[in-house]
Amino acid sequence: MSENQEHQPLVTESEHIQAPEADTPTEVWECEANECKGWMRKNYSLDTTPNCPLCQTQMRSGTRMIPQLKKELRRRGINFARRVRH
C-alpha cells in the first residue's frame, strides 16, 4: 500500500460541499444585536432558540436567499456486499 492510500479516509466528502447555481429561500437564525452580523442556517442548529456564537445575544428566526448546500459522501476501498450464511 502506498503512502497516499494509507491516509485516505474510508468515507469522504466529494471534492467540496456543492451548491446549485440559484439561491433559494433558506430558514436561518439571525442575531438580534444591531452591531452583530451573526447568522446561521436553522438546519445546522441543535437548539430551538440559540444564542449568537459571536456575541452570545439571543437569535431570531429569519429567511435569507442563499445557496442550498448538499453533502455527498463517497465510499472508497471497501466492498459493502453482505455475505450470505447458510
Secondary structure, DSSP 8 states (H G I E B T S, - for coil): --HHHHTS-SEEE-SS-B--SS-EEEEEEEE--TT---EEEGGG--SSS-B-TTT--BEEEEEEEE---B--EEE-S---------
